[in-house]
Amino acid sequence: MDSKKANRLFLSIILIEFAVVGIITFLQIYSRGAFRLGIISNLFMSEMILFVPAWVAVLLSVRGKGNISINAMLGFGKIKISSFFMILLFTILIMPMTTALNAISMLFVDNAVNAISGDVLKVPFPVMLFMIGMFGPFCEEFVFRGVIFRGYKNSGSVFWSIFWSALLFGLMHLNFNQATYAVAIGIMFALLVEATGSLWSSVIAHMFFNSQEVCLMYAMNYFMPDLYNGSNAEDMLAKTDLIAAIGPYLIVAVIGTSLAVCVLVWLAKNEGRENALRSIWPMRKMKGAHTVTASLITAIVLCLLYMCLELILGMLA
């Protein structure tokens, strides 16, 4: 797998996503609203749209590489038990950053997660914990920090591989709210993979991150059942209050992210990968442009057009 194949893979994922959305929309119109996928079906289908093309790409690459294993190709290496707890600490420390970026994006767009919270909370907690907290993170890390990130690394510098894989991870969400903080998360998770040398590190971090979100959502619904009855985040929190809260969020985010970087260095030392982490920045000017192809530009433009169209339709509704 190289950068060109990684770009074609992402483009194929986006085109499949659009095709599925088009088919579902047609069926809804044809059935006059009778056809409707449940939240579980939607989540499963979304992850399969990511996972299946990536898995096919991996199988084709393995077949062309002779005796190389899938584990070796994607970087499913072992990590120390002590590193596991460092990864959890790292994940906790980057949470304020995502909260701050989410709050900033909510000044301009609706909270995408809050929009589906009503459907999520109708499903038993263990089911959603598995789907959102485990199944989804594994599929997404397999695709973006496994196949795509390592594909870029095979063709260019680590610096640009981190940037492009994180950008595509954000765009994959196809809404401006989640894309804002997903890009930041993608960067931090890719750095985590470089610090440990194992894809399992980002899988663990992503699972922990999503699982605590699910637990928090169900806990808040239990103790404050009226919280998610509103339609938008703006209904629960006025923009003036949101602006006032962003300042403290940013302060905590800067402190938390700074400490997360320290934990990242600690992790690299624990796994004996100080040089790998240290080499990221000096390589920023190497071969970064080789990642950009027609497939990549096409995919990015399609994502942005879809996101803009969804935003305009939402404003007109």
CORSUL-V487543 format. One record per residue. N is the residue number from 1. RES is the residue in one small letter. NEAR is the number of other C-alpha atoms within 10 Angstrom. D_FIRST is the distance of its C-alpha to the first C-alpha in Angstrom with 1 decimal. Layout:
((N/RES/NEAR/D_FIRST) (N/RES/NEAR/D_FIRST))
This chain:
((1/m/23/0.0) (2/d/18/3.8) (3/s/25/7.1) (4/k/19/8.2) (5/k/17/6.0) (6/a/25/6.8) (7/n/26/10.3) (8/r/18/10.7) (9/l/23/10.1) (10/f/25/12.7) (11/l/21/14.9) (12/s/18/15.0) (13/i/21/15.9) (14/i/22/18.7) (15/l/16/20.0) (16/i/15/20.3) (17/e/17/22.0) (18/f/15/24.4) (19/a/12/25.1) (20/v/15/26.0) (21/v/12/28.2) (22/g/12/29.9) (23/i/12/30.7) (24/i/15/32.0) (25/t/15/34.1) (26/f/13/35.5) (27/l/15/36.5) (28/q/15/38.2) (29/i/12/40.1) (30/y/11/41.0) (31/s/11/42.2) (32/r/9/44.0) (33/g/10/42.2) (34/a/10/42.7) (35/f/14/39.0) (36/r/13/37.3) (37/l/12/34.3) (38/g/11/35.1) (39/i/17/33.2) (40/i/16/31.6) (41/s/10/30.4) (42/n/12/29.1) (43/l/16/27.2) (44/f/14/25.8) (45/m/15/24.7) (46/s/16/23.1) (47/e/18/20.9) (48/m/17/20.1) (49/i/18/19.1) (50/l/24/16.3) (51/f/21/15.5) (52/v/14/15.7) (53/p/17/13.1) (54/a/24/10.6) (55/w/17/11.8) (56/v/12/11.6) (57/a/18/7.9) (58/v/19/7.5) (59/l/14/10.3) (60/l/12/9.0) (61/s/17/5.9) (62/v/17/8.8) (63/r/12/11.2) (64/g/11/9.6) (65/k/12/9.5) (66/g/8/13.2) (67/n/8/14.7) (68/i/12/12.1) (69/s/13/13.0) (70/i/14/11.5) (71/n/12/13.7) (72/a/11/12.3) (73/m/17/8.6) (74/l/22/10.0) (75/g/19/12.9) (76/f/18/15.8) (77/g/13/18.2) (78/k/13/22.0) (79/i/16/24.0) (80/k/12/27.8) (81/i/8/30.3) (82/s/11/31.7) (83/s/17/28.3) (84/f/16/28.4) (85/f/12/31.6) (86/m/20/30.4) (87/i/22/27.5) (88/l/17/30.1) (89/l/16/32.2) (90/f/24/29.4) (91/t/26/28.8) (92/i/18/32.5) (93/l/22/32.8) (94/i/24/30.2) (95/m/17/32.0) (96/p/20/34.7) (97/m/23/32.1) (98/t/22/30.7) (99/t/17/34.4) (100/a/22/35.4) (101/l/21/32.5) (102/n/23/33.3) (103/a/23/37.0) (104/i/20/36.4) (105/s/18/34.4) (106/m/22/37.2) (107/l/17/39.5) (108/f/12/37.9) (109/v/20/36.3) (110/d/22/36.9) (111/n/21/35.4) (112/a/17/32.8) (113/v/13/33.0) (114/n/17/36.8) (115/a/15/36.8) (116/i/14/35.4) (117/s/17/37.3) (118/g/16/40.1) (119/d/12/38.0) (120/v/21/36.2) (121/l/16/39.5) (122/k/10/40.8) (123/v/14/38.4) (124/p/10/39.3) (125/f/15/37.9) (126/p/11/36.1) (127/v/12/34.2) (128/m/22/33.0) (129/l/21/32.3) (130/f/16/29.9) (131/m/18/28.3) (132/i/20/28.0) (133/g/22/28.1) (134/m/19/25.8) (135/f/16/24.0) (136/g/24/22.9) (137/p/24/21.7) (138/f/20/19.6) (139/c/21/17.8) (140/e/21/17.3) (141/e/27/16.1) (142/f/24/13.7) (143/v/27/12.2) (144/f/28/12.8) (145/r/30/13.1) (146/g/27/10.6) (147/v/26/7.6) (148/i/31/8.3) (149/f/29/10.0) (150/r/25/7.8) (151/g/24/4.9) (152/y/28/8.2) (153/k/18/9.5) (154/n/14/7.3) (155/s/18/8.9) (156/g/22/12.2) (157/s/23/14.8) (158/v/27/15.0) (159/f/23/17.8) (160/w/24/16.1) (161/s/28/13.1) (162/i/25/15.9) (163/f/20/17.7) (164/w/24/15.3) (165/s/28/13.9) (166/a/26/17.6) (167/l/21/18.8) (168/l/23/16.6) (169/f/25/17.8) (170/g/22/21.3) (171/l/23/21.1) (172/m/23/19.8) (173/h/17/23.4) (174/l/19/24.9) (175/n/21/28.0) (176/f/24/29.2) (177/n/24/30.7) (178/q/23/27.8) (179/a/23/25.4) (180/t/19/27.7) (181/y/20/27.3) (182/a/23/23.8) (183/v/22/22.4) (184/a/19/24.5) (185/i/22/23.5) (186/g/25/19.7) (187/i/20/20.5) (188/m/23/22.6) (189/f/26/20.2) (190/a/26/17.4) (191/l/22/20.1) (192/l/28/21.1) (193/v/23/17.8) (194/e/24/18.0) (195/a/26/21.7) (196/t/29/21.3) (197/g/21/18.0) (198/s/22/17.6) (199/l/25/16.1) (200/w/24/19.5) (201/s/27/21.2) (202/s/28/20.0) (203/v/24/20.5) (204/i/19/24.0) (205/a/24/24.7) (206/h/23/23.6) (207/m/24/25.6) (208/f/19/28.6) (209/f/19/28.5) (210/n/19/28.5) (211/s/20/30.9) (212/q/14/33.5) (213/e/15/33.3) (214/v/22/34.1) (215/c/16/36.9) (216/l/12/38.3) (217/m/18/38.4) (218/y/20/40.3) (219/a/12/42.5) (220/m/14/43.5) (221/n/17/44.2) (222/y/11/46.4) (223/f/9/48.4) (224/m/10/48.3) (225/p/11/48.1) (226/d/10/48.9) (227/l/13/46.0) (228/y/20/43.5) (229/n/13/46.0) (230/g/13/45.5) (231/s/15/43.1) (232/n/18/41.6) (233/a/21/41.0) (234/e/16/43.5) (235/d/11/46.1) (236/m/12/45.9) (237/l/11/45.6) (238/a/11/47.3) (239/k/16/45.4) (240/t/9/48.1) (241/d/10/47.6) (242/l/15/43.8) (243/i/14/44.3) (244/a/10/46.6) (245/a/14/44.1) (246/i/17/41.2) (247/g/12/42.9) (248/p/11/43.2) (249/y/18/39.7) (250/l/19/38.3) (251/i/13/40.4) (252/v/19/39.2) (253/a/21/35.6) (254/v/16/35.9) (255/i/14/37.5) (256/g/20/35.0) (257/t/21/31.9) (258/s/14/33.5) (259/l/16/34.2) (260/a/22/30.6) (261/v/17/29.4) (262/c/13/31.9) (263/v/20/30.7) (264/l/25/27.1) (265/v/19/28.5) (266/w/17/30.5) (267/l/26/27.5) (268/a/24/25.7) (269/k/15/28.9) (270/n/17/29.2) (271/e/18/25.8) (272/g/13/26.3) (273/r/17/23.5) (274/e/18/25.9) (275/n/11/24.3) (276/a/14/20.8) (277/l/21/22.4) (278/r/14/24.7) (279/s/13/22.1) (280/i/17/20.5) (281/w/12/23.3) (282/p/11/23.9) (283/m/15/20.4) (284/r/16/20.8) (285/k/12/21.6) (286/m/14/18.7) (287/k/15/16.3) (288/g/19/16.5) (289/a/11/17.4) (290/h/14/14.3) (291/t/22/12.5) (292/v/13/15.2) (293/t/13/14.9) (294/a/13/17.2) (295/s/17/15.0) (296/l/21/15.1) (297/i/13/18.8) (298/t/14/19.6) (299/a/23/18.2) (300/i/19/20.1) (301/v/11/23.2) (302/l/18/23.2) (303/c/22/23.0) (304/l/15/25.8) (305/l/13/27.9) (306/y/15/27.7) (307/m/19/28.6) (308/c/15/31.4) (309/l/12/32.8) (310/e/15/32.8) (311/l/17/34.6) (312/i/11/37.2) (313/l/10/37.9) (314/g/11/38.3) (315/m/10/40.8) (316/l/7/42.7) (317/a/6/43.0))
